[in-house]
Amino acid sequence: MDTLIVIPILVSVLPGLVALIVISRPNRSYWLMALIGGAGWLIALIAREPILLLLGSLDLYPRICLAAFMAGVFEEITRYLILKRFVSKNTDLYGALSIGLGWGLTEALLLYAIQVPLAATIYGYNWTDFLPGAIERNSAILFHLGMTILIMLGIIGFISVKVAVPLAIGLHTLLDIIAGITAIEIGNVWIVEGIIALIALVVVLPIIYYFLKEILKRKWK
């Protein structure tokens, strides 16, 4: 196996890991928050697995759409319950960010990083073949961070929870549907991952901007 296979693995997790280290370094409890976020992602995955098995008999596009909807519902409701339980009382921004990064990094590790050496060994892929997927993992981590902030906005009262959670579910569902359909219709992985990255940025940056604006507004009142 090509030793350069470590490059896409590092690309997939290193930016998120560096961000987590910067955020969590001052307080060991933030590392626990990251682990809780990772556990939340795993719980949401396992909880929806029986439903996904039932979808196996459907045609391709209905299956993609319903699987995307299930991901949105299970992940965002689980995210809301975790944030409400662990960080709502002290509105701890860093704790929330640690949960979001832990969520995305766990997904990247289990669905991508540990699979890459196995796929390279079995199918003989070159390390460059895995780079689009590595970039997609960074887009996914950014998106999970954005959805964490969005739901946190609802929990601490910047917007209504009745808006934040359904909006997170809808955005998550939409991104997964677009990712699935473009992967089939376009085929070129670089174009597909570019589209996903662009959508993640368009969705997440306004959420971050609004959050920072409200924080600064309240801080200087």
WORANOR-V772433 format. One record per backbone hydrogen bond with DSSP energy under -0.5 kcal/mol. CO is the residue of the C=O (numbers start at 0). NH is the residue of the N-H. If there is no record, write none. Layout:
co=CO nh=NH
co=CO nh=NH
This chain:
co=1 nh=4
co=2 nh=5
co=3 nh=6
co=4 nh=8
co=5 nh=9
co=6 nh=10
co=7 nh=11
co=8 nh=12
co=9 nh=13
co=12 nh=16
co=13 nh=17
co=14 nh=18
co=15 nh=19
co=16 nh=20
co=17 nh=21
co=18 nh=22
co=19 nh=23
co=20 nh=24
co=23 nh=26
co=26 nh=29
co=26 nh=30
co=27 nh=30
co=27 nh=31
co=28 nh=32
co=29 nh=33
co=30 nh=34
co=31 nh=35
co=32 nh=36
co=33 nh=37
co=34 nh=38
co=35 nh=39
co=36 nh=40
co=37 nh=41
co=38 nh=42
co=39 nh=43
co=40 nh=44
co=41 nh=45
co=42 nh=46
co=43 nh=47
co=44 nh=48
co=45 nh=48
co=45 nh=49
co=47 nh=51
co=48 nh=52
co=49 nh=53
co=50 nh=54
co=52 nh=55
co=53 nh=56
co=54 nh=57
co=58 nh=62
co=59 nh=63
co=60 nh=64
co=61 nh=65
co=62 nh=66
co=63 nh=67
co=64 nh=68
co=65 nh=69
co=66 nh=70
co=67 nh=71
co=68 nh=72
co=69 nh=73
co=70 nh=74
co=71 nh=75
co=72 nh=76
co=73 nh=77
co=74 nh=78
co=75 nh=79
co=76 nh=80
co=77 nh=81
co=78 nh=82
co=79 nh=83
co=80 nh=84
co=81 nh=85
co=82 nh=86
co=82 nh=87
co=86 nh=90
co=86 nh=91
co=90 nh=92
co=91 nh=95
co=92 nh=96
co=93 nh=97
co=94 nh=98
co=95 nh=99
co=96 nh=100
co=97 nh=101
co=98 nh=102
co=99 nh=103
co=100 nh=104
co=101 nh=105
co=102 nh=106
co=103 nh=107
co=104 nh=108
co=105 nh=109
co=106 nh=110
co=107 nh=111
co=107 nh=112
co=108 nh=113
co=111 nh=114
co=111 nh=115
co=112 nh=116
co=113 nh=117
co=114 nh=118
co=115 nh=119
co=116 nh=120
co=117 nh=121
co=118 nh=122
co=118 nh=124
co=119 nh=123
co=125 nh=128
co=126 nh=129
co=127 nh=130
co=129 nh=133
co=130 nh=134
co=131 nh=135
co=132 nh=136
co=133 nh=137
co=134 nh=138
co=135 nh=139
co=136 nh=140
co=137 nh=141
co=138 nh=142
co=139 nh=143
co=140 nh=144
co=141 nh=145
co=142 nh=146
co=143 nh=147
co=144 nh=148
co=145 nh=149
co=146 nh=150
co=147 nh=151
co=148 nh=152
co=149 nh=153
co=150 nh=154
co=151 nh=155
co=152 nh=157
co=152 nh=158
co=153 nh=156
co=159 nh=162
co=159 nh=163
co=160 nh=164
co=162 nh=166
co=163 nh=167
co=164 nh=168
co=165 nh=169
co=166 nh=170
co=167 nh=171
co=168 nh=172
co=169 nh=173
co=170 nh=174
co=171 nh=175
co=172 nh=176
co=173 nh=177
co=174 nh=178
co=175 nh=179
co=176 nh=180
co=177 nh=181
co=178 nh=182
co=179 nh=183
co=180 nh=184
co=181 nh=185
co=181 nh=186
co=185 nh=187
co=186 nh=188
co=187 nh=191
co=188 nh=192
co=189 nh=193
co=190 nh=194
co=191 nh=195
co=192 nh=196
co=193 nh=197
co=194 nh=198
co=195 nh=199
co=196 nh=200
co=197 nh=201
co=198 nh=202
co=199 nh=203
co=200 nh=204
co=201 nh=205
co=202 nh=206
co=203 nh=207
co=204 nh=208
co=205 nh=209
co=206 nh=210
co=207 nh=211
co=208 nh=212
co=209 nh=213
co=210 nh=214
co=211 nh=215
co=212 nh=216
co=213 nh=217
co=214 nh=218
co=215 nh=219
co=217 nh=220
